[in-house]
Amino acid sequence: MLSKGRNSLVDPLWVFVTLFLGTGCMHQPICSPVDSQIPRELSKASLPAYVIEPPDILLIEAVRVVPLPPYRIEPLDVILIRVTDLPEPLTPIDGITTVESAGTVNLGPGYGVVRVIGLTLVEAQDEIVKYLKQIKNIKADIKAFVQLIQPRGLQQIRGEHLVRPDGIISLGTYGSVYVTGMTVPEARGAIEEHLSRFMLKPEILVDILAYNSKVFYVIADGAGYGQQVVRLPITGNETVLDALSQINGLPPQASKKHIWVARPAPAHKCGEGSDQILPVDWNAIVECGQTATNYQLLPGDRIYVKGDFLITLDNVLAKITAPMERLFGVTILGNAMVRDLGGKTGTTGTGATGF
């Protein structure tokens, strides 16, 4: 709005600068035909439940993973071994140890190792008692207690899991589970159902560690020299201004008046268009702080920045005239060389004859 204090000579000049040099907010903002339904900078919407797809990375935590009985001890299992009623002066055995790759456990200094791989917990207790009586020549009754603290399979279940191109995650020796197209609760149910074949009422926690599958694109027209496509991950909170800030703003050849968001639409027959094109008023966003066309971006959106018309025209003409200029240059250069060689030949001949 013009200020009341401006005189008649300053006002027209200010209007000219405003309209033609792009300063001020005199132009009308561009509005979308579905104005109230499109989320924008100040009226953002929460995205729907996240759907897992490759190459997302899942984080799985094991709350309860108790193997189905009878469990047989395997390498890398963590077990508790406690032996009571050992006669003096033998040192008590009470501690947590890891089953070595050879299938043995170390009972401590002075006792050595005993092989327990493939045994149930009860069989391991009997084997330890038998071993101690043999090496220490113990006649009295002793009792051993063996408890599974952490099965080795827990290490394969817990941690980061990449969703592979075929849509599955690997759980090591427990196989694989298809999770593509599922939400986080659905994936958790599918994994727990799969583990129930090996575990007693398994309970896990699933979360998304890396949101890799949901992206948007910024496409910058090269004004006659191709198009640059930048693929950016989406967090659910980006706007048009956020997106273009990630590519350091508009390219030098960009047109500020021809920017739009192309929202992906279902496939349809030719002529039955259901495309959703959202025009962007760049000057209103950056110069006036207007939010009407600073749309919130959704997964798959394409922000298209068209090249400036005059720059495009100049580049097209340059591509047409450049071959002609080269051709004319070669022709002129050839003619000059012929004339130069002809002149030198005539001079040489005249000199020889006079001599």
PyMOL commands that set and color helices and strands:
alter all, ss='L'
color gray80, all
select helices_A, chain A and resi 10-20+35-37+121-136+153-157+172-174+184-195+240-245+282-288+309-354
alter helices_A, ss='H'
color red, helices_A
select strands_A, chain A and resi 57-64+78-84+93-98+104-106+113-115+143-150+159-162+168-170+176-178+203-210+215-221+227-233+254-263+276-280+302-307
alter strands_A, ss='S'
color yellow, strands_A
deselect
rebuild
show_as cartoon
